[in-house]
């Protein structure tokens, strides 16, 4: 009798465990639809742990844009930047404790209908980390990218503090010598950073807001090497004008001179950076401008919409 009871109990426990694993696999399949590949959906908030969603929301939408995105791969969690669509298949789910589990996911790259591309029959394996919160399994991490995102956010904020310090110096110490408008918004093109030294191609721009257009009043270049301490510029060695410009630039920029020359001589890159940083400034300070316009040139639209819009 006892033997029969134990056999029945074992069978019931086995079925319960099986059902639990099936439920976990089903839930993992549901969560796959909210993997932040290229974008973070607003409704993902209901399918992620609060801290994971907040980290991703900060990374995707709350950081200022700069001319270079060194960690661009963080936006492409699965498909990269090749135009394919991810086809997810949950292979297994293993619980690590009562409130945590790891799903192994196979991902195949599929081309959208009507687009031909090289077929990739070999699926890639990824890990989706799950956490049980208030009785519901949520996505807590993906391929351990959460830590990468946190590091990137910290680096970005450090970079923004550096840029704020440089902008403050330019506006306070250099801009007053120009014909002034209503708003001074410098353009910062960073060439290199070494400890407390920052090498850059910096531009002063004074604007007056006319309707929805920032009209340029004055502007000029100030390239050189800044020394910073405690997020404040304490010295600025600039390149000289006229015949001594090249020799002074070679002396100041040293091994970074070639990078500086490529950056300084490319007007298209400079305007792209200017437009990008204007857009970030406008968003940050809620300025009702849609265009900027240099004297004698047509107005240029400023990209001000955030990625989630």
C-alpha positions in Angstrom: 0.0 0.0 0.0 2.8 2.4 0.9 4.7 1.5 -2.2 1.6 2.3 -4.3 1.1 5.6 -2.5 4.8 6.6 -3.2 4.4 5.6 -6.9 1.3 7.8 -7.2 2.9 10.7 -5.4 6.1 10.5 -7.5 3.9 10.4 -10.7 2.0 13.5 -9.5 5.2 15.4 -8.7 6.6 14.4 -12.1 3.5 15.7 -13.9 3.6 18.9 -11.8 7.2 19.5 -12.6 6.6 18.8 -16.3 3.7 21.2 -16.3 5.7 23.9 -14.5 8.5 23.5 -17.1 6.0 23.7 -20.0 4.6 26.9 -18.4 8.1 28.4 -18.2 8.8 27.5 -21.8 5.5 29.1 -22.9 6.3 32.2 -20.8 9.8 32.4 -22.3 8.3 32.3 -25.8 6.0 35.2 -24.8 8.9 37.2 -23.5 10.9 36.7 -26.8 8.6 39.2 -28.4 9.9 42.0 -26.1 13.7 41.4 -26.5 15.0 44.9 -27.1 16.4 44.4 -30.6 17.0 47.8 -32.2 14.2 49.4 -30.2 12.6 49.2 -26.8 8.8 49.0 -26.9 6.8 51.0 -24.3 4.7 47.9 -23.6 7.9 46.0 -22.7 7.6 47.6 -19.3 5.0 44.9 -18.4 7.3 42.1 -19.4 10.5 43.1 -17.8 11.8 43.6 -14.3 11.7 47.3 -13.3 15.4 47.7 -13.1 16.1 46.0 -16.5 13.5 48.1 -18.2 14.8 51.3 -16.6 18.4 50.6 -17.6 17.3 49.9 -21.2 15.0 53.0 -21.3 17.9 55.2 -20.1 20.3 53.7 -22.7 17.8 54.0 -25.7 16.1 57.2 -24.9 17.5 59.2 -22.1 21.1 59.8 -23.1 22.4 62.6 -25.3 23.6 61.8 -28.8 27.2 62.4 -29.8 29.0 62.2 -33.1 30.2 58.7 -32.4 28.4 55.8 -30.9 31.2 53.5 -29.6 28.7 51.0 -28.1 26.3 51.0 -31.0 26.1 47.2 -30.9 24.1 47.5 -27.7 21.2 48.6 -29.8 21.4 45.4 -31.9 20.9 42.6 -29.3 20.1 39.9 -31.8 19.9 40.8 -35.5 22.8 43.2 -35.9 22.4 45.9 -38.5 21.8 43.7 -41.5 18.1 44.2 -42.0 17.0 40.7 -41.0 14.2 39.6 -38.6 14.8 37.4 -35.6 12.9 34.1 -35.5 13.0 32.8 -31.9 12.8 29.2 -30.6 13.0 28.4 -26.9 15.0 25.3 -26.6 14.9 24.9 -22.8 14.3 26.6 -19.5 16.2 25.8 -16.3 15.3 27.2 -12.9 18.3 28.3 -10.9 16.2 28.9 -7.7 12.6 29.5 -6.8 12.5 33.0 -8.4 15.1 32.8 -11.2 15.4 30.8 -14.4 17.5 30.9 -17.6 16.0 30.2 -21.0 18.2 28.9 -23.9 16.9 30.4 -27.1 17.9 29.6 -30.7 17.6 32.5 -33.1 17.5 32.3 -36.9 17.9 35.3 -39.1 15.0 35.6 -41.5 14.7 38.2 -44.4 11.5 40.1 -44.6 9.1 39.0 -47.4 10.1 40.4 -50.7 13.7 41.0 -49.8 16.4 38.5 -50.9 19.5 37.9 -48.8 22.0 35.3 -47.9 20.3 32.5 -46.0 21.9 31.5 -42.7 20.8 28.0 -41.6 22.9 28.0 -38.5 20.9 29.4 -35.5 22.6 31.4 -32.8 22.2 30.5 -29.1 21.2 33.2 -26.7 20.3 33.3 -23.0 17.2 35.0 -21.7 17.2 35.5 -17.9 13.9 35.3 -16.1 12.8 36.5 -12.6 9.6 35.8 -10.8 8.1 39.0 -9.5 4.8 39.2 -7.7 3.9 35.7 -9.1 4.8 36.5 -12.7 7.9 35.6 -14.7 9.6 38.6 -16.3 12.7 39.3 -18.4 15.5 40.3 -16.1 18.4 40.2 -18.6 19.4 39.1 -22.0 22.9 37.6 -22.8 24.1 39.5 -19.7 23.8 42.8 -21.6 22.4 44.5 -18.5 25.9 45.0 -17.1 27.2 46.2 -20.4 24.4 48.8 -20.5 25.1 50.0 -17.0 28.8 50.5 -17.9 27.9 52.4 -21.1 25.5 54.7 -19.2 28.1 55.5 -16.7 30.7 56.3 -19.4 28.2 58.4 -21.3 27.3 60.4 -18.2 31.0 60.9 -17.6 31.4 62.1 -21.2 28.4 64.4 -20.8 29.9 66.0 -17.7 33.1 66.6 -19.6 31.3 68.2 -22.5 29.2 70.4 -20.2 32.5 71.6 -18.6 34.0 72.5 -22.0 30.8 74.2 -23.2 30.6 76.2 -20.0 34.1 77.4 -20.5 33.6 78.3 -24.1 30.4 80.2 -23.4 31.9 82.1 -20.4 35.5 82.8 -21.6 35.4 82.8 -25.4 31.9 83.7 -26.6 31.7 87.2 -25.1 34.3 88.4 -27.6 31.9 87.6 -30.5 28.9 89.6 -31.7 26.3 88.2 -29.4 22.8 86.8 -30.0 20.3 85.3 -27.6 21.8 81.8 -27.3 25.3 80.5 -27.5 25.5 76.8 -28.4 29.1 75.5 -29.1 29.9 72.6 -31.3 32.3 70.1 -29.7 34.3 67.8 -31.9 36.5 65.7 -29.6 39.8 64.6 -31.1 41.4 62.8 -28.2 41.4 62.5 -24.4 44.4 61.8 -22.3 44.0 61.9 -18.5 43.1 65.5 -17.7 43.8 66.7 -21.3 41.2 67.1 -24.0 42.1 67.8 -27.6 39.3 69.2 -29.7 38.0 71.1 -32.6 35.6 73.6 -30.9 33.3 76.1 -32.5 31.4 79.0 -31.0 27.9 79.8 -32.4 25.7 82.6 -31.4 22.0 82.4 -32.5 18.9 84.5 -32.3 15.5 82.6 -32.3 13.2 83.9 -35.0 10.0 82.0 -35.0 11.0 78.4 -35.2 14.5 79.1 -36.6 17.8 79.7 -34.9 19.5 82.3 -37.0 23.2 82.5 -36.8 24.6 85.8 -35.5 28.3 85.0 -35.4 30.6 82.0 -35.0 34.2 80.9 -35.2 36.7 78.1 -34.6 38.8 77.5 -31.5 40.9 74.4 -31.8 43.3 73.3 -29.2 44.1 71.5 -26.0 42.2 71.9 -22.7 43.3 71.0 -19.3 40.5 70.0 -16.8 40.4 69.5 -13.1 37.2 68.5 -11.2 35.1 68.9 -14.3 36.2 72.4 -14.9 38.6 73.8 -17.6 41.6 75.4 -16.0 43.7 76.0 -19.1 43.2 76.2 -22.9 46.0 76.3 -25.4 44.7 77.3 -28.8 46.1 77.0 -32.3 47.3 80.3 -33.7 45.9 82.2 -36.7 47.5 83.0 -40.0 50.9 81.7 -41.0 51.6 80.0 -37.7 48.3 78.0 -37.7 49.8 74.7 -39.0 52.9 74.8 -36.9 51.0 75.6 -33.8 48.5 72.8 -34.5 51.2 70.3 -35.0 52.8 71.3 -31.7 49.6 71.3 -29.7 48.0 68.1 -31.1 51.2 66.1 -31.5 50.4 62.5 -32.4 46.7 63.5 -32.8 47.4 66.0 -35.5 46.3 63.8 -38.4 43.0 63.0 -36.7 42.5 66.7 -36.0 43.2 67.6 -39.7 40.8 65.1 -41.0 38.1 66.3 -38.6 38.8 70.0 -39.0 38.9 70.0 -42.8 35.6 68.0 -43.3 32.8 70.5 -43.4 30.1 67.8 -43.9 31.1 66.1 -40.7 31.2 69.3 -38.9 27.7 70.3 -40.0 26.4 66.8 -39.1 27.9 67.1 -35.6 26.6 70.7 -35.3 23.0 69.6 -36.2 23.1 66.6 -33.9 24.3 68.7 -30.9 21.9 71.4 -31.6 19.1 68.9 -31.5 20.3 67.5 -28.2 20.5 71.1 -26.8 17.0 72.0 -27.9 15.6 68.8 -26.4 17.5 69.4 -23.2 16.4 73.0 -22.7 13.0 72.8 -24.4 13.8 75.5 -27.0 11.0 75.8 -29.6 13.3 75.6 -32.7 13.0 73.4 -35.7 15.7 74.9 -38.0 19.0 76.7 -37.9 20.1 79.1 -40.6 23.5 80.7 -41.4 23.5 84.0 -43.2 23.0 83.6 -46.9 22.2 79.9 -46.7 18.9 78.0 -46.6 17.5 76.9 -43.3 18.5 73.4 -42.1 16.0 71.2 -40.2 17.2 70.1 -36.8 16.4 66.5 -35.8 14.8 66.9 -32.4 12.5 63.8 -32.1 13.6 61.2 -29.6 13.9 57.6 -30.9 10.7 56.4 -29.1 8.6 59.0 -31.0 
